[in-house]
Amino acid sequence: MPEDSGHHGAAIELESLSKQYPGNPTPAVDNVNMEIKAGEVVILVGPSGCGKSTTLKMINRLIEPTGGRIRIGDEDVTDIDPVKLRRKVGYAIQSAGLFPHMTVAQNIALVPKMIGWSKTRIASRVEELLDLVGLDPGEFRGRYPRQLSGGQQQRVGVARALAADPPVLLMDEPFGAVDPITRDHLQDELIRLQHELHKTIVFVTHDFDEAIKLGDRIAVLREQSHIAQFDTPEAILTNPADDFVSGFVGAGAALKRLNLSRVRDVEITDYPTVTVDDPLQEIFNRLRSSGTNEILLLDKRGRPYKWLRRGDLMRARGSLARAGTLVSDTVTRDATLRDALEAVLTDNAGRVVVTGRRGEYTGVVDMETLMNSVHELLDADRLEALEAQHELEGARAERTHAEQEGEGGGMKA
């Protein structure tokens, strides 16, 4: 694994990986074999205590394996110095795990400093990463963890894990301690980052919806990290390997499939917009000529600010300060259709604004578009179920026919 691995991940191979704790008759992890492709996001999901975090921590040898081998790229890392290994593998955990006495910049600079990067290189990497995870470097680099919200701390944790540009990123329930809305945004941010960076990410969660949303492939684990099914989210949702996996998928597989489609996959419509700097008369004229009964007001940085209706403008009397309704929720192009549907359902007018990387307006998605997508998914599911049923019936008929022929042959004999 070279020091500067560029923007690409490395393949990971776990071969007969096991962990036996002294005094415990059964292994915590028993004989795990798994191949993870370079640049792939693989999610380990399973019930509490099944060994998923232990398996993850053996990859960077925070927990030493009792048996088996680990290869990262072309290198067998089972026998190399574990401290050197950890500097080449990014690691992000729940509650970020930032050092409270260090500033944001010092936390991010930790590994680059250890491996001897120059001060200028470190400073520019800190700027680049804060920008990458959506935090303004000028505002955040000098802050301490206690001055950040949970979501901001988690972003800094991800930035720190990426600091030395490692090919592999291990994430142990990284978003488990934040509220659901922040969690959605952090998941979207990770998807966006992965589009840019193409790291190999191994991610542990107990939340199957999170697994579907983030994973290229999901490993559903039983006790001792035995693999019940290792496949794409689509395959696991439509064709669970057994009752254990079905139980994990839970009810509402069609709705869960909304986590597989992104806002960018559906039609994003453009909406008439004006900015806070436009004169009131111009806003009024724009609304009148738009053919809609509302218009979107953007702030000075092009971010959605308020929905304005004709009546609001009549009452504005020269000022927009009290006019209109604040835009309460937005989604990015990387958000799932499920996120968008939730946002639309909580909005009185049944639509949600789509924003770009820096929160700038890019369009609107409405209820009709989303409902059409839901119907398409449900229809596809019904068709697939019907085809599976026909195949099953065909196989049964063939078996019965073969048995009857066999019996007939036996009688002749």
C-alpha positions in Angstrom: 0.0 0.0 0.0 1.9 3.1 -1.1 2.0 6.2 1.1 0.0 8.2 -1.4 -2.6 5.9 -2.9 -4.3 8.6 -4.9 -8.0 8.5 -5.0 -8.4 4.7 -5.3 -9.3 1.9 -2.9 -7.5 -1.4 -2.5 -9.0 -4.9 -2.5 -9.4 -6.7 0.8 -9.3 -10.4 1.3 -10.2 -12.1 4.6 -9.1 -15.8 4.6 -10.3 -18.1 7.4 -10.3 -15.2 9.8 -11.0 -16.2 13.4 -11.0 -14.7 16.9 -11.0 -16.8 20.1 -10.9 -15.0 23.4 -9.1 -16.8 26.3 -11.5 -18.7 28.6 -14.4 -18.6 26.1 -15.1 -22.0 24.5 -16.8 -20.6 21.4 -14.9 -18.3 19.0 -16.3 -14.7 18.8 -15.5 -14.8 15.0 -15.2 -18.2 13.3 -13.5 -18.8 10.0 -14.7 -15.8 7.9 -13.8 -15.8 4.2 -14.6 -12.6 2.3 -13.4 -10.8 -0.8 -14.0 -7.1 -1.1 -13.3 -5.4 -4.4 -11.2 -2.2 -4.6 -13.4 0.9 -4.4 -16.4 -1.0 -3.1 -18.6 -0.1 -0.1 -19.4 -3.3 1.8 -21.7 -3.2 4.8 -21.5 -5.7 7.7 -24.9 -6.0 9.2 -26.3 -8.4 11.8 -27.7 -8.8 15.3 -25.9 -7.4 18.4 -23.0 -9.6 19.5 -22.7 -11.4 16.2 -19.0 -10.3 15.8 -19.4 -7.7 13.1 -17.3 -5.0 14.9 -14.7 -7.6 15.9 -14.3 -8.7 12.3 -13.9 -5.0 11.3 -11.3 -4.3 13.9 -9.3 -7.3 12.9 -8.8 -5.7 9.4 -6.7 -2.9 10.9 -5.6 -5.2 13.8 -7.1 -3.1 16.6 -8.1 -6.7 17.6 -5.4 -9.3 16.7 -6.8 -12.3 14.9 -6.3 -15.7 16.5 -6.2 -17.4 13.1 -6.4 -16.7 9.3 -4.9 -14.0 7.1 -5.8 -10.5 5.9 -4.6 -9.1 2.6 -5.0 -5.5 1.6 -4.0 -4.9 -2.0 -1.1 -7.1 -2.8 0.2 -7.1 0.8 -0.4 -9.7 3.6 -0.9 -7.4 6.6 -1.3 -10.1 9.1 2.4 -10.0 10.1 3.4 -6.3 9.5 3.7 -3.7 12.3 0.0 -3.0 13.4 0.8 0.7 14.1 2.1 1.2 10.5 -1.0 -0.6 9.2 -3.3 1.6 11.1 -1.7 4.7 9.6 -2.6 3.3 6.2 -6.2 2.4 7.0 -8.7 5.2 7.9 -10.9 4.4 10.9 -14.1 6.3 11.9 -16.2 5.3 14.9 -19.5 6.2 16.6 -19.4 9.6 18.4 -16.4 10.6 16.2 -13.8 9.9 19.0 -12.1 13.2 18.6 -9.4 14.3 21.1 -11.1 17.0 23.2 -7.9 19.0 23.9 -7.0 19.3 20.2 -8.6 21.7 17.7 -10.4 20.4 14.6 -7.3 21.1 12.5 -5.0 19.2 15.0 -7.4 16.3 15.1 -7.4 16.0 11.3 -3.6 16.4 11.1 -2.8 13.6 13.5 -1.8 10.8 11.1 -0.2 13.0 8.4 2.0 14.5 11.3 3.0 11.0 12.5 4.1 9.9 9.0 6.2 13.1 8.6 4.2 15.3 6.2 5.5 18.9 6.1 3.5 21.7 7.9 2.5 23.3 4.6 1.3 20.0 3.2 -0.7 19.3 6.4 -2.3 22.7 6.5 -3.4 22.5 2.9 -4.8 18.9 3.4 -6.8 20.1 6.5 -8.3 22.9 4.3 -9.1 20.5 1.5 -10.7 17.9 3.8 -12.9 20.4 5.8 -14.1 21.7 2.4 -14.7 18.1 1.3 -16.9 17.2 4.3 -18.9 20.5 4.0 -17.3 22.5 6.8 -15.9 26.0 6.2 -12.2 25.8 7.0 -12.1 29.5 8.2 -14.9 28.9 10.6 -14.0 25.4 11.9 -10.3 24.7 11.8 -9.6 26.5 15.2 -12.6 25.1 17.1 -12.5 22.4 19.7 -14.8 19.3 19.6 -17.0 20.6 22.4 -17.9 23.6 20.2 -19.3 21.4 17.5 -22.7 19.7 17.1 -22.8 15.9 16.9 -23.1 16.0 13.1 -20.2 18.4 12.8 -18.0 16.2 15.1 -18.9 13.2 12.9 -17.8 15.1 9.7 -14.5 15.9 11.4 -14.1 12.2 12.4 -14.6 11.2 8.7 -12.1 14.0 7.6 -9.5 12.7 10.1 -10.0 9.1 8.9 -9.3 10.3 5.3 -6.4 12.6 6.2 -3.4 10.6 4.9 -5.5 9.5 1.9 -5.7 5.8 2.8 -7.0 3.3 0.3 -9.2 1.7 2.9 -11.7 3.3 5.3 -13.2 1.3 8.1 -16.4 2.7 9.7 -17.8 1.3 12.9 -21.5 2.5 13.4 -20.2 6.0 12.6 -23.6 7.7 12.5 -25.3 5.7 15.3 -25.2 8.4 17.9 -26.8 11.3 15.9 -30.4 12.3 15.4 -32.2 10.8 12.4 -32.2 14.0 10.2 -28.5 14.6 10.8 -27.9 10.9 10.2 -29.6 11.1 6.8 -27.5 14.1 5.8 -24.3 12.4 6.9 -25.2 9.3 4.9 -25.8 11.5 1.8 -22.5 13.2 2.4 -20.7 9.8 2.6 -22.3 8.7 -0.7 -21.2 12.0 -2.3 -17.6 11.7 -1.0 -17.4 8.1 -2.3 -18.4 9.3 -5.8 -15.3 11.5 -5.6 -12.8 9.4 -3.7 -13.6 5.7 -4.7 -12.2 4.3 -1.4 -12.7 0.8 -0.3 -15.2 1.2 2.6 -16.1 -1.5 5.2 -19.0 -0.2 7.3 -20.6 -1.8 10.3 -24.3 -1.1 11.2 -27.2 -2.8 12.9 -29.6 -0.7 10.8 -30.7 -2.6 7.6 -32.1 0.6 6.0 -28.7 2.2 6.4 -27.1 -0.8 4.9 -29.4 -0.7 1.8 -28.8 3.0 1.4 -25.0 2.9 1.5 -23.8 -0.5 0.4 -22.7 -1.8 -3.0 -22.9 -5.2 -1.3 -24.2 -6.2 2.1 -22.9 -9.1 4.3 -25.7 -10.3 6.6 -24.0 -12.0 9.5 -25.2 -14.6 12.0 -23.5 -15.5 15.3 -19.7 -15.7 15.1 -19.8 -13.6 11.9 -20.9 -16.6 9.8 -22.1 -15.1 6.5 -25.9 -15.8 5.9 -25.8 -13.9 2.6 -23.3 -11.6 0.9 -24.9 -9.9 -2.1 -26.2 -6.6 -3.6 -29.0 -4.8 -1.7 -31.4 -5.6 -4.6 -30.6 -9.3 -4.5 -31.1 -9.5 -0.7 -34.4 -7.5 -0.8 -35.9 -9.5 -3.7 -34.3 -12.9 -3.0 -33.3 -13.4 0.7 -31.3 -16.6 1.2 -33.3 -17.9 4.1 -35.7 -17.1 7.0 -32.9 -15.5 9.0 -32.2 -13.0 6.2 -35.9 -12.4 5.6 -36.3 -11.6 9.3 -33.5 -9.1 9.0 -35.0 -7.5 5.8 -38.3 -7.2 7.7 -41.6 -6.1 6.2 -42.1 -3.6 3.4 -39.4 -4.7 1.1 -40.9 -2.5 -1.7 -40.7 0.6 0.4 -37.2 -0.4 1.5 -36.3 -0.4 -2.2 -36.9 3.3 -2.2 -33.6 3.4 -0.4 -31.9 2.0 -3.6 -33.1 4.8 -5.9 -31.7 8.3 -5.7 -33.2 11.7 -6.3 -30.9 12.0 -9.3 -32.7 9.0 -10.8 -36.0 10.8 -11.1 -37.1 14.0 -12.9 -36.0 17.1 -11.1 -38.1 20.0 -12.4 -36.9 23.6 -12.6 -39.0 26.1 -10.6 -39.3 29.9 -11.1 -36.8 31.6 -8.7 -35.9 35.1 -7.6 -33.3 36.3 -5.2 -33.5 38.6 -2.1 -31.7 41.3 -4.1 -34.4 41.5 -6.8 -36.8 44.5 -6.5 -40.3 43.6 -5.3 -42.0 44.7 -8.5 -39.7 42.4 -10.5 -40.5 39.5 -8.2 -44.2 40.2 -8.7 -43.8 40.3 -12.5 -41.8 37.1 -12.5 -44.5 35.3 -10.5 -47.3 36.6 -12.7 -45.5 35.4 -15.9 -44.5 32.1 -14.5 -47.9 30.4 -14.7 -47.5 29.0 -11.1 -49.1 30.3 -7.9 -45.8 30.4 -6.0 -42.1 31.2 -6.6 -38.9 30.3 -4.7 -36.9 33.0 -3.1 -33.1 32.4 -2.9 -30.7 34.0 -0.6 -27.5 35.9 -1.7 -25.6 32.6 -2.1 -28.3 31.0 -4.3 -29.7 28.8 -1.4 -33.4 28.2 -1.0 -34.9 30.6 1.6 -38.7 31.1 1.2 -41.7 30.0 -0.8 -43.6 33.1 -1.9 -47.3 33.1 -3.0 -49.2 35.9 -4.8 -51.0 36.7 -1.6 -47.7 37.0 0.3 -46.5 39.6 -2.2 -49.7 41.6 -1.9 -49.2 41.7 1.9 -45.4 42.4 1.6 -45.9 46.2 1.3 -42.3 46.9 0.1 -40.6 44.3 2.3 -40.0 40.5 2.1 -39.0 40.2 5.7 -42.2 38.8 7.0 -43.6 37.5 3.7 -43.7 33.8 2.6 -42.9 30.5 4.2 -39.4 29.4 5.1 -38.0 26.4 3.3 -37.8 23.9 6.1 -36.3 20.8 4.5 -34.2 20.1 1.4 -32.6 17.0 -0.1 -29.5 16.5 -2.3 -29.3 14.6 -5.5 -27.6 11.8 -3.5 -30.6 11.5 -1.1 -32.7 8.4 -1.5 -36.3 8.5 -2.8 -37.4 7.5 0.7 -35.7 10.6 2.2 -37.4 12.7 -0.5 -40.8 11.0 0.1 -40.6 11.8 3.8 -39.7 15.4 3.1 -42.6 15.8 0.6 -45.1 14.1 3.0 -44.3 16.6 5.7 -44.6 19.6 3.4 -48.0 21.2 3.0 -47.6 21.8 -0.7 -46.2 18.3 -1.5 -42.8 19.2 -2.9 -39.2 19.4 -1.8 -36.3 21.5 -3.0 -33.2 19.7 -4.3 -29.8 21.4 -3.4 -26.2 21.0 -4.6 -23.1 20.4 -2.6 -23.0 23.9 -1.0 -26.7 24.1 -0.4 -27.4 25.9 -3.6 -30.8 25.5 -5.4 -30.8 22.9 -8.3 -34.5 22.1 -8.7 -37.7 20.7 -7.1 -39.1 17.1 -6.8 -42.9 16.8 -6.3 -45.3 14.2 -4.9 -46.5 13.0 -8.4 -42.9 12.2 -9.6 -42.2 10.2 -6.4 -45.5 8.3 -6.4 -44.9 7.3 -10.0 -41.5 5.9 -8.9 -43.1 4.0 -6.0 -45.7 2.5 -8.4 -43.0 1.4 -10.8 -41.1 -0.3 -8.0 -44.2 -2.1 -6.7 -45.1 -3.2 -10.3 -41.5 -4.5 -10.8 -41.8 -6.4 -7.5 -45.1 -7.9 -8.4 -43.8 -9.0 -11.8 -40.7 -10.5 -10.2 -42.8 -12.4 -7.6 -45.1 -13.7 -10.4 -42.2 -14.9 -12.5 -40.7 -16.6 -9.4 -44.0 -18.3 -8.8 -44.3 -19.5 -12.4 -40.7 -20.9 -12.2 -41.6 -22.7 -9.0 -44.8 -24.2 -10.4 -42.9 -25.2 -13.6 -40.2 -26.9 -11.5 -42.9 -28.7 -9.4 -44.8 -29.9 -12.5 -41.5 -31.2 -14.1 -40.7 -33.1 -10.8 -44.2 -34.6 -10.6 -44.0 -35.6 -14.3 -40.5 -37.2 -13.7 -41.8 -39.1 -10.6 -44.8 -40.4 -12.5 -42.6 -41.6 -15.4 -40.3 -43.2 -12.9 -43.2 -45.1 -11.3 -44.5 -46.1 -14.7 -41.1 -47.4 -15.7 -40.8 -49.4 -12.4 -44.2 -51.1 -13.1 -43.2 -52.1 -16.6 -40.0 -53.6 -15.2 
